[in-house]
Amino acid sequence: MAELTDLTVGVLGGTGPQGRGLALRWAVAGIGVVIGSRRAERAESTAAELRERAGVSSVSGRDNAGCAAEADVVLVAVPWEGHRELLESLREPLAGKIVIDCVNPLGFDKQGPFALDVPEGSAAEQAAALLPDSRVTAAFHHVSAVHLADLSVSEVDTDVLVLGDDREATDLVRALAGAIPGVRGIYGGRLRNAHQVEALTANLIAINRRYKVNAGLRVTDI
């Protein structure tokens, strides 16, 4: 934790539910956070809300380019539709940095959610192709945004599967997961296996709708 509190984590898409929830929990854990958005004013508005809720001063807001430049580690939590365009525009400021992709390429129809085909194989693999100078990992696909945002939930009951080809990077992302009470970061394999992890989100949405819950995952025997 001492090492984590020396980091600044950027959250691209930090004004959305997933990014905002993770940013809140990291801020409460004493980790510096930069919220990124297309509009700096919107990012700063969210940052001000999180500073108040977390009782800290270490949350700021920037436009996406400013967020990517300022952060040591960057979480990508944007809608799938804007994923490629955003990362193409941030290749330079993200060079050399650990990038955590938690985007789920999903479609929705009358039968519910379903996984979309991605030419590169997965959102994370697309990120790796677009950011050849970054250390791309995949994680945080299945954490309930509802539970993250509710600080009365003292422990978020879930495991986070972390995928990537860089051991040091995946270990750091696992530690970021563990900074959230109740959460464990579990190494889930190489980045080429990210597709099925992203796609599993469709199953969790179906579970949540049927049982009226905010389900997560637990890995047994670890």
Protein Blocks (a to p, Z undefined) as FASTA:
>chain_A
ZZmmmpccddehilbmklmmmmmmmmmnopacddddfblklmmmmmmmmmmmnopakbcc
ddfklmmmmpmbdcdfbdfklmmmmmmmmmmmmgoiacddfbdcddddfkoccddddfkl
paklmmmmmmmmbccddehklgcfklmmmmklmbacdddddddjbfklmmmmmmmmmmpg
hiacddebjfklmmmmmmmmmmmmmmmmmnopadddddehZZ
